[in-house]
Amino acid sequence: MSTSTRAEEGDVQAPSKDDEVPPAVTERSVPKPVFTDAEAGAKEFPSWQSRTFNYFTPAKRRATIYEDVTVDIQPDPERHLLQGWVYGFADGTGGYPQEWTELKSSNWHKFLDPNEEWEQTIYRNNANVVRQIGQNLAQARGARAFDAWNRGWIKTVERHVGAWAHVEHGLGMHVFLPANRDAPTNMINNALSVASAHKLRFGQDLILYNLELTEDVDGFDGSAHLDAWNNDPIWQGVRENVEGITGIRDWAKACFVALCIFEPLVGELFRSEFIMQAAAPQGDFVTPTLMGAGEGDAAREARVARALYGMLANDEKHGEENQKIMDGWLREWVPRSLEAGRELQPIWSQPGEKVIRFEESLEHARGRQEELLSEFNLSAKEL
Amino acid sequence: MSRSSITKAHNKIQELSWDPTYVTPVEKYSTDYTFEKAPKKDPLKQVLRSYFPMEEEKDNRVFGAMDGAIRGNMFRQVQERWMEWQKLFLSIIPFPEISAARAMPLTIGTVPNPEVHNGLAIQMIDEVRHSTIQMNLKRLYMNHYIDPAGFDITTKGFQNCYAGTIGRQFGEGFITGDAITAANIYLTIVAETAFTNVLFVAMPGEAAANGDYLLPTVFHSVQSDESRHISNGYSIILMALADERNRELLERDLRYAWWNNHAVVDAAIGTFIEYGTKDRRKDRESYAEAWRRWIYDDYYRSYLIPLEKYGLVVPHDLVEESWNRIWNKGYIHETAQFFATGWWANYWRIDGMDDSDFEWFEFKYPGWYDKYGKWWERYSDLSKKNGHAPICFDADTDYVYPHRCWTCMVPCMIREDMVVDEVDGQVRTYCSETCHWTDAVAFRPEYKGRQTPSMGKLTGMREWETAYHGYDLAECIKAQGYVRDDGNTLIPQPHLDLDSKKMWTLDNMKGFDIASPNILLNEMSKEEREAHVSEYKKGGPAGRKERPPEFALS
């Protein structure tokens, strides 16, 4: 800010009486910059080069940003927490009890999210998906892509793709989100938060797609998905599955059932094996791009499942017992999810152009599940 | 992007939720509050399609500023006094943030309103953002600031230092106990709506004045998410107020939450702003002035009082007493003195106050020098390593090491206000009547004759000194890990001089025993205890053994 007056600037003429008197200039009160030389390396003294977080051992030689910003934020009395949890529930339980799941680990902190999600990755990935979907829809509209859809396919999208949005929302809001409170480490809970955000975003992607189509496609019934989800027998098995998973109190069980049973046997079955295969022959190149985004999210969550349940199944001390428990979960839930998947079978017959048989789709889905389970030394083949 | 308006989109996503019919929802977290289904709206119409790109843009700005700070050698201008206190602040704050993410299931599980659930789910992701972006800021400080010691041990230090529990309750309190008490009243209605103003707005302003413009960059970005969180909390409290049965619980919880937030946040942030700065311009806002503006006017008068018309019983007496503690009872000054007397139990360096500090304090808090000036002069004298004991163990300082408050875990520094009571078979000390009430009355399974089975409990070893009772000081510091990489020099120092010859070492700490005031109190006979408490309450200000006539209580 200038503090000079006109006279100081060389205007030597005396001001006439008509001139306004220059306002008094007061110096603004602002903090003064001070040279402190407090940058790294300015002096040498004990620990002057100690520039890594030293309270955990990184998985590799150097800690990743993900590890630095995630490890040990959630305290643990078995690590550095000196005075125990200072608040408890009514029964005295505090913090993040390991007993909130039946599974056991010699070291829960060993789990690191293979996707290394932290704030920068979360927003980059999801914002990219949002942009991708937005651009696809804009171009599809510009190319009048929806005009090519046959009536049967419009019905499929309005009822069944719309119904699937509820699945994603239900799992995101009432399975993964609550689980983010329950696991014993910050690394697991953050991964579950991100899974929740993916599911919620994808549910919204689908339902807002439904809104776009309602506006763009003649005769598209934007409320048909509600009837399908609430009343159509085809969807009641899926709905029962989703509601059932939300009713599981054990966080590791709920996530195992969602990620290792329901997702392969129902999620992939519908998204990959039906929509991704059947849409293009009906003239629809748009819906698969949305489903592809959901599949991309699901693949990220599958990596989390592999790392987490693989760690537990192969735990030196508790692995065998954990495998037995997970096997019990498979026996309880695989038949239920298989049945829900099978109840979707009529959808495969609805499009005018038949592309893939339901049994073939189911076989693929089961194959992928077997591949996943084999990493935990488990199998659901005979179920 | 879509042609649909945000309103249309927001209305449409409401179709996603449904009432389960095949399974009765499992009660994961409980509350004693009752909610009838009420169509409360989310006035901010939060939709993920617009949320993610917006946050990505905010992130890009933050990361751009970080790059700029490094290229521009920001650390040539930062004040070491300021940066040292960031070793404490940035070790605490990612935990409350992530705890807030973990708190969202509590409200989603107990408040029957899908529209509000949607906002709470977005808040969960916000909180993951806040926690990790703050850790990343600290990582940058560790890499580029002159003294990385203390940043390098950050999270471990927070979990075992003598101030850790004070900060930790501002996090654990969000995730345990009655779901609404914890995740709505304590977290959103009080912590986020009131106290983030001083945390994330007033404090970053002070950072900038001390040459650190990254803290404002990150924390203002964080604060810009808080308005959505405040809106979530507001919708829920209006729902709670709609049911008469909740009124008593709301009154209880607001009293607890207000007082605890005041005790914790004002102690910590007040100290950072007043004692962590080198900016002594007389017209810069003091913490007391900032509190009056951000908390008293903007929160209490503009947000809380208008809720009275919906039946909320506002704790006017506690708001006024908080101010009384800050303005008349020296709450922040007593806290800063407590931190400094225990400089050896921390993982940052605390320098003494000098003449320009004295002048500023006297100007902003008339009478400050008579109360605290001599002690700080003595602190500077004793900061020099020349064979004497650390100040806490020096008999010549007229400072009585304080008892801890069992509830808020901040010491009972306002001596005359201390309450002593036997609760759950143990003699406990409390900083105030309200903290005594919190433990003895509020956090119990019955309140005013009604069952409150969901209410939480105060647990754990609540007094740091108990953990090291009987330890030799050097052994305690070693056990905590607050030693530099030469194996002898301490991370904490009572000055900012990095000349290794002037830095205190483990060798200087040998031969001093740590004692827990609470253990000693419980070991006393009844008569001894009464005499001790009576004498203690006659002490102060500034921890004096006896209150001089000029500071006589009115």
Boltz contact constraints between the chains, C-beta under 6 A:
constraints:
  - contact:
      token1: [A, 29]
      token2: [B, 281]
      max_distance: 6.0
  - contact:
      token1: [A, 29]
      token2: [B, 283]
      max_distance: 6.0
  - contact:
      token1: [A, 31]
      token2: [B, 209]
      max_distance: 6.0
  - contact:
      token1: [A, 31]
      token2: [B, 279]
      max_distance: 6.0
  - contact:
      token1: [A, 33]
      token2: [B, 77]
      max_distance: 6.0
  - contact:
      token1: [A, 36]
      token2: [B, 77]
      max_distance: 6.0
  - contact:
      token1: [A, 36]
      token2: [B, 79]
      max_distance: 6.0
  - contact:
      token1: [A, 37]
      token2: [B, 76]
      max_distance: 6.0
  - contact:
      token1: [A, 38]
      token2: [B, 75]
      max_distance: 6.0
  - contact:
      token1: [A, 38]
      token2: [B, 78]
      max_distance: 6.0
  - contact:
      token1: [A, 38]
      token2: [B, 80]
      max_distance: 6.0
  - contact:
      token1: [A, 38]
      token2: [B, 146]
      max_distance: 6.0
  - contact:
      token1: [A, 39]
      token2: [B, 75]
      max_distance: 6.0
  - contact:
      token1: [A, 39]
      token2: [B, 76]
      max_distance: 6.0
  - contact:
      token1: [A, 40]
      token2: [B, 144]
      max_distance: 6.0
  - contact:
      token1: [A, 42]
      token2: [B, 146]
      max_distance: 6.0
  - contact:
      token1: [A, 43]
      token2: [B, 498]
      max_distance: 6.0
  - contact:
      token1: [A, 45]
      token2: [B, 498]
      max_distance: 6.0
  - contact:
      token1: [A, 45]
      token2: [B, 500]
      max_distance: 6.0
  - contact:
      token1: [A, 46]
      token2: [B, 484]
      max_distance: 6.0
  - contact:
      token1: [A, 46]
      token2: [B, 485]
      max_distance: 6.0
  - contact:
      token1: [A, 46]
      token2: [B, 486]
      max_distance: 6.0
  - contact:
      token1: [A, 46]
      token2: [B, 489]
      max_distance: 6.0
  - contact:
      token1: [A, 46]
      token2: [B, 500]
      max_distance: 6.0
  - contact:
      token1: [A, 47]
      token2: [B, 149]
      max_distance: 6.0
  - contact:
      token1: [A, 47]
      token2: [B, 484]
      max_distance: 6.0
  - contact:
      token1: [A, 47]
      token2: [B, 485]
      max_distance: 6.0
  - contact:
      token1: [A, 50]
      token2: [B, 148]
      max_distance: 6.0
  - contact:
      token1: [A, 50]
      token2: [B, 149]
      max_distance: 6.0
  - contact:
      token1: [A, 50]
      token2: [B, 152]
      max_distance: 6.0
  - contact:
      token1: [A, 50]
      token2: [B, 485]
      max_distance: 6.0
  - contact:
      token1: [A, 51]
      token2: [B, 142]
      max_distance: 6.0
  - contact:
      token1: [A, 51]
      token2: [B, 143]
      max_distance: 6.0
  - contact:
      token1: [A, 51]
      token2: [B, 148]
      max_distance: 6.0
  - contact:
      token1: [A, 54]
      token2: [B, 152]
      max_distance: 6.0
  - contact:
      token1: [A, 55]
      token2: [B, 153]
      max_distance: 6.0
  - contact:
      token1: [A, 55]
      token2: [B, 155]
      max_distance: 6.0
  - contact:
      token1: [A, 55]
      token2: [B, 156]
      max_distance: 6.0
  - contact:
      token1: [A, 68]
      token2: [B, 139]
      max_distance: 6.0
  - contact:
      token1: [A, 69]
      token2: [B, 132]
      max_distance: 6.0
  - contact:
      token1: [A, 69]
      token2: [B, 135]
      max_distance: 6.0
  - contact:
      token1: [A, 69]
      token2: [B, 136]
      max_distance: 6.0
  - contact:
      token1: [A, 72]
      token2: [B, 155]
      max_distance: 6.0
  - contact:
      token1: [A, 73]
      token2: [B, 94]
      max_distance: 6.0
  - contact:
      token1: [A, 73]
      token2: [B, 98]
      max_distance: 6.0
  - contact:
      token1: [A, 73]
      token2: [B, 131]
      max_distance: 6.0
  - contact:
      token1: [A, 75]
      token2: [B, 159]
      max_distance: 6.0
  - contact:
      token1: [A, 80]
      token2: [B, 156]
      max_distance: 6.0
  - contact:
      token1: [A, 80]
      token2: [B, 159]
      max_distance: 6.0
  - contact:
      token1: [A, 80]
      token2: [B, 160]
      max_distance: 6.0
  - contact:
      token1: [A, 81]
      token2: [B, 159]
      max_distance: 6.0
  - contact:
      token1: [A, 82]
      token2: [B, 160]
      max_distance: 6.0
  - contact:
      token1: [A, 82]
      token2: [B, 467]
      max_distance: 6.0
  - contact:
      token1: [A, 83]
      token2: [B, 165]
      max_distance: 6.0
  - contact:
      token1: [A, 83]
      token2: [B, 460]
      max_distance: 6.0
  - contact:
      token1: [A, 83]
      token2: [B, 461]
      max_distance: 6.0
  - contact:
      token1: [A, 84]
      token2: [B, 460]
      max_distance: 6.0
  - contact:
      token1: [A, 84]
      token2: [B, 461]
      max_distance: 6.0
  - contact:
      token1: [A, 85]
      token2: [B, 459]
      max_distance: 6.0
  - contact:
      token1: [A, 85]
      token2: [B, 460]
      max_distance: 6.0
  - contact:
      token1: [A, 86]
      token2: [B, 165]
      max_distance: 6.0
  - contact:
      token1: [A, 86]
      token2: [B, 168]
      max_distance: 6.0
  - contact:
      token1: [A, 86]
      token2: [B, 169]
      max_distance: 6.0
  - contact:
      token1: [A, 86]
      token2: [B, 172]
      max_distance: 6.0
  - contact:
      token1: [A, 86]
      token2: [B, 460]
      max_distance: 6.0
  - contact:
      token1: [A, 87]
      token2: [B, 172]
      max_distance: 6.0
  - contact:
      token1: [A, 87]
      token2: [B, 173]
      max_distance: 6.0
  - contact:
      token1: [A, 87]
      token2: [B, 176]
      max_distance: 6.0
  - contact:
      token1: [A, 87]
      token2: [B, 456]
      max_distance: 6.0
  - contact:
      token1: [A, 88]
      token2: [B, 176]
      max_distance: 6.0
  - contact:
      token1: [A, 88]
      token2: [B, 456]
      max_distance: 6.0
  - contact:
      token1: [A, 88]
      token2: [B, 457]
      max_distance: 6.0
  - contact:
      token1: [A, 88]
      token2: [B, 459]
      max_distance: 6.0
  - contact:
      token1: [A, 89]
      token2: [B, 176]
      max_distance: 6.0
  - contact:
      token1: [A, 89]
      token2: [B, 456]
      max_distance: 6.0
  - contact:
      token1: [A, 90]
      token2: [B, 453]
      max_distance: 6.0
  - contact:
      token1: [A, 90]
      token2: [B, 454]
      max_distance: 6.0
  - contact:
      token1: [A, 92]
      token2: [B, 457]
      max_distance: 6.0
  - contact:
      token1: [A, 94]
      token2: [B, 176]
      max_distance: 6.0
  - contact:
      token1: [A, 94]
      token2: [B, 459]
      max_distance: 6.0
  - contact:
      token1: [A, 118]
      token2: [B, 132]
      max_distance: 6.0
  - contact:
      token1: [A, 119]
      token2: [B, 129]
      max_distance: 6.0
  - contact:
      token1: [A, 119]
      token2: [B, 132]
      max_distance: 6.0
  - contact:
      token1: [A, 119]
      token2: [B, 133]
      max_distance: 6.0
  - contact:
      token1: [A, 123]
      token2: [B, 52]
      max_distance: 6.0
  - contact:
      token1: [A, 123]
      token2: [B, 55]
      max_distance: 6.0
  - contact:
      token1: [A, 123]
      token2: [B, 56]
      max_distance: 6.0
  - contact:
      token1: [A, 123]
      token2: [B, 59]
      max_distance: 6.0
  - contact:
      token1: [A, 126]
      token2: [B, 52]
      max_distance: 6.0
  - contact:
      token1: [A, 127]
      token2: [B, 52]
      max_distance: 6.0
  - contact:
      token1: [A, 127]
      token2: [B, 53]
      max_distance: 6.0
  - contact:
      token1: [A, 127]
      token2: [B, 56]
      max_distance: 6.0
  - contact:
      token1: [A, 130]
      token2: [B, 49]
      max_distance: 6.0
  - contact:
      token1: [A, 130]
      token2: [B, 52]
      max_distance: 6.0
  - contact:
      token1: [A, 130]
      token2: [B, 53]
      max_distance: 6.0
  - contact:
      token1: [A, 134]
      token2: [B, 1]
      max_distance: 6.0
  - contact:
      token1: [A, 169]
      token2: [B, 16]
      max_distance: 6.0
  - contact:
      token1: [A, 177]
      token2: [B, 105]
      max_distance: 6.0
  - contact:
      token1: [A, 177]
      token2: [B, 121]
      max_distance: 6.0
  - contact:
      token1: [A, 178]
      token2: [B, 28]
      max_distance: 6.0
  - contact:
      token1: [A, 178]
      token2: [B, 105]
      max_distance: 6.0
  - contact:
      token1: [A, 181]
      token2: [B, 102]
      max_distance: 6.0
  - contact:
      token1: [A, 181]
      token2: [B, 105]
      max_distance: 6.0
  - contact:
      token1: [A, 190]
      token2: [B, 128]
      max_distance: 6.0
  - contact:
      token1: [A, 193]
      token2: [B, 101]
      max_distance: 6.0
  - contact:
      token1: [A, 193]
      token2: [B, 124]
      max_distance: 6.0
  - contact:
      token1: [A, 193]
      token2: [B, 128]
      max_distance: 6.0
  - contact:
      token1: [A, 197]
      token2: [B, 125]
      max_distance: 6.0
  - contact:
      token1: [A, 200]
      token2: [B, 121]
      max_distance: 6.0
  - contact:
      token1: [A, 201]
      token2: [B, 48]
      max_distance: 6.0
  - contact:
      token1: [A, 203]
      token2: [B, 16]
      max_distance: 6.0
  - contact:
      token1: [A, 204]
      token2: [B, 13]
      max_distance: 6.0
  - contact:
      token1: [A, 204]
      token2: [B, 48]
      max_distance: 6.0
  - contact:
      token1: [A, 207]
      token2: [B, 12]
      max_distance: 6.0
  - contact:
      token1: [A, 207]
      token2: [B, 13]
      max_distance: 6.0
  - contact:
      token1: [A, 207]
      token2: [B, 16]
      max_distance: 6.0
  - contact:
      token1: [A, 208]
      token2: [B, 9]
      max_distance: 6.0
  - contact:
      token1: [A, 211]
      token2: [B, 4]
      max_distance: 6.0
  - contact:
      token1: [A, 211]
      token2: [B, 12]
      max_distance: 6.0
  - contact:
      token1: [A, 240]
      token2: [B, 22]
      max_distance: 6.0
  - contact:
      token1: [A, 243]
      token2: [B, 20]
      max_distance: 6.0
  - contact:
      token1: [A, 243]
      token2: [B, 22]
      max_distance: 6.0
  - contact:
      token1: [A, 243]
      token2: [B, 23]
      max_distance: 6.0
  - contact:
      token1: [A, 244]
      token2: [B, 23]
      max_distance: 6.0
  - contact:
      token1: [A, 247]
      token2: [B, 23]
      max_distance: 6.0
  - contact:
      token1: [A, 247]
      token2: [B, 26]
      max_distance: 6.0
  - contact:
      token1: [A, 249]
      token2: [B, 26]
      max_distance: 6.0
